Amino acid sequence: MSSKLITTVLGQREPLSDPAISVRNLCVAFGGRKILDNVSFDIRRGQTLVILGLSGVGKSTTLRCLMGLQRPDKGEIFINGRDILKMDSKEMDELRKRMGMAFQMSALFDSLTIGENVAFGLREHTKLSEQEIQRIVAEKLAKVDLQGMADLYPNQLSGGMQKRASFAHTIATDPDIILYDEPTSGLDPVLSMVINNLIKNLQEDTHATSVVVTHDIKGAKTVGHQIAMLYQGRFAWMGTPEEFASTDNPLIAQFRDGNVDGPIRL
């Protein structure tokens, strides 16, 4: 691990190890049905892994396991070189301060303004002055093109703007790891690409290690350094966006091209 410290709103800290995330033989079952069956993968520090797959195959379950919100039946999850399944609650709370989660439904507090939503984590986890908090809020809103929106409430914003506001909330505490759960769900194709380009720009700006769970093929190729296909509980394929676009793997080709015929059966 590098000895050069990085400066964040939560203080100075060592950068993440490389790989930042290593998952080994992850198994999760619900009611006797295997959701994840010996899933293993690595994510290099500062890179983005996109997880594709049909609905209900375990994509969001994978995110919950990474956040420590779902305990697997078996396996190991190393984040920053440590197995989170062996951490106590205090250690896990400290790790979560280095992680941000962008939920599918934006997850903004309706009773708080956009500015108050973005400031929430700063007020919870820092002793920054109100002036400094407001400066950071303005900076993060500018990064998602919501300048001047701090005093509005979530119900005064469009769905796409709410999504961007949730991203500002997610990055407010300078997380090293950002997890996105279906970030373009329910959005039209044009707005989906706006959100995908924003995710890509945020990764390039923050250098965060990211995991994006999505059905959005075009978005996956836009934001991912690596793309994985989760099928029948396992990573059936993993490669670069270029390899994803050109592979003749029948599973990937069917999913990528939206074909009825192929190995995928609904």
N, C-alpha and C positions, 0 to 999 in steps of 0.2 A: 504494500500500500504506500502511496506517495506520502512524503513528509510535508509537502506543501499544503498549508491549510487553505480552505476556501471560506469566504466571508458571506454569511447569510443574515437574514433578519433575526434568526434564532441564535446567532453567535457564530464563532469560528469552529470549523470541524474538518476532519480528514475527508478527502474525497472517497467515494465508494471504491471498494475493491473491484477488480476486473477478472472474471465476469461479476457484474453487480448482482445478478440473480442466477441461481442454479437450482433446478428442481430435479429430484431423483426418485423415480418409481412411485409417483404420486397415485394413490388409489382412494376413491370416494365412492361409496354405494349408498343408495337410498332405497329402503324397503326391499333389499335383496337385489336391486338392479344396479349394475356397475355404471357409474357416470364417468369416472376417470379410472383407467386401467393401466397402471404402470407408465404414467406420463413422465417424460424426462426432457429437459431442455435447458439451455444456457442463454443468457442475454448479456451481451457485452455492455460495459459502462458507456452511457451516452447514446445507446442505440435503441431502436424501436422494434418490438416484435408485434406483429399483427396476428391475431388468432381468428381464423375463419371457421365456419361450420354451420350446420343446420341448427334450427331452434331446438333447445333442450339437450344439446350434446355435452354440456359441461363447461362452456366458455366462461360464463359468469361465475360458476363454481370455482374455476381456476383463479379468478381474481379474488374471490372471497378467501381462498386458501392463502394467497400471497399477502393479503391484509391481516391474516390471523383471525378472521371472522368465522372461518369454517375449519374445523380440525379434520384432517384427512384420516382415513382408516389406516393408512400405511404410507411411508415415504419420508423424504427429507426435503426441506425448503431452506436453502441457504441464501440469505440476503446480507450483503456486505460481509460475506465470509462466515456468517454465523447461522446455525440451524435455528430458525424461529420457533420450531416446535419444542425446543428445549429452553426457551426463554420464559421467565416469570412475567407476571402481568406488568410490573414496573418497567422491565426491559422492553416489553412489547410496546408499551405506551411511548417510550422514548424513540423506538424505531419508527412508529407511526408518524411522529413529528417530521420525519424525513420523507414521508410519503404523502401523495395527494391522490384523491379519488374523484374522478368526474363521472357522476352517475347518469344513467340513461334519462331520467326525468328532471335533470338540472338540480334538484334537491336544494332549492333556495328557500329561505325562511320568508313566507309571505308577509309576515308582520314587520319585517325589517326592510329598509331601503336597500338598493343595490350596493351603495357604499357601505352600509352596516353589515351586509352579507359578506362583502370582501374583507372587511376589517375584523370579522368574528374571530378567526384563528389568531390574528395578531393580538387581540385583546385577551384571548384565553391563554396564550403561551409566551407572551413577551411583556416587558415592562417599558415599552416604548412610549414616548410622549404622544399626546393626542395629535400634535402637529406632525410628528414623524409618521404616525399611522395614516393620517390624511394624505401625506405626501406619497406613501406607498400605495394607498388605494387609488389615487389618481394615476400613478405610474402603471399599475396593473390593468386598470380599465383602459388606458391608452393602448396597451399591448394587444387588447382584444377589440380595438376600435369602438369603445363605448365612452369616449370622452364626453364629459358633461352630463352623464346619466346617473351620477351617484345618488341624487336625491329622489329618483323615481323608485317605484315599488315594482316587484316582479310582474304583477298583473297589468302593468302599464307598458310592458315590453312584448314584442313578438316572440314566438317560440325560438327563432334563431338567435335573437338578442339575449333571451334568457340563457340559452346554451353558452353563449360567449361570456355572460356574466358569471356563470358557474365555473368556467375556466379561470376567470380572474380570481374567484374565490379559491380555486384549487392551487394556483401558483403563488398566492399571496405570501405564504411562509417559505418560499424558495425550496420546494421539495426536490430531493435528488431522484425520486421515483414517482412517476405519474401513471395511474391506471385509468383507462377510459373504457366505460361500459356502454357499448352501442351509441357512440357519440352522435351519429347521424340518423338515429331511429326516428321515423315520423317526419323527416324533412324532405323537401322536394330535391331533385337532382342538382339544381343550381346552388341552393343553400347548402346541400351536403358537401359540395366541393369547396364552398367558402369555409365551412367548418374544418374540412380535411386540410386545406391550405393553412388554416390557423394552427391546427395541431402540429403540422410540419414546421411552421415558423416558430412556434413556442419551443419545440424540441431543439431547433437550431440556436435559439436565443438562450435557453436555460441549460442546454446540454444535459437535460434530464434523461434518465433511463425510463423508457415507456413501454407499456403493454396496452394494445388497443384491441378490444373485442368488437367485432363488427360483421355484418353481412355485406357490406359495401365493397364490391370488388374493385371499382375504380379508386375508391378511397384507400383501400389496402395497398394498392400499387403506388399511391401518392405518398403515404406517410411511413411505410414500413422499410426498415433495413432488411428484415427477415419476415417471411410470411409462413405461417403454419396452418395446416388443415387438420382440425380435430374431428375425428369420425369414429364412431363406435368405441368411444372411450380412449382412443389413442391418437397421437400425432401421426397421421397416415402419410404426411408429406411435409417437408420444410425446405425452404430455399429463398433465394433473393426475388425481388419483384420481377427482374428480367427472366429468371428461370420460371417463375410462375406464369408469365405471359407466353412462354414458348414451350413449356413441357407438354408432352403427349401422354403423361400419366392419365389413365382413363378417369380416375376419380376427380382429379383437378380439372381436367378438360370439361367434364360434365358440369361441375359446379361453376367454373369460370364462364362457360358459354351458355349456361342455363338450359342445357339439353334435357329432354325427358328420358331419352335412352341412355343407359350407362349403368355402372355398378351401384349407384345410389338408388335405394328403393324407399319410398315414403309409405 
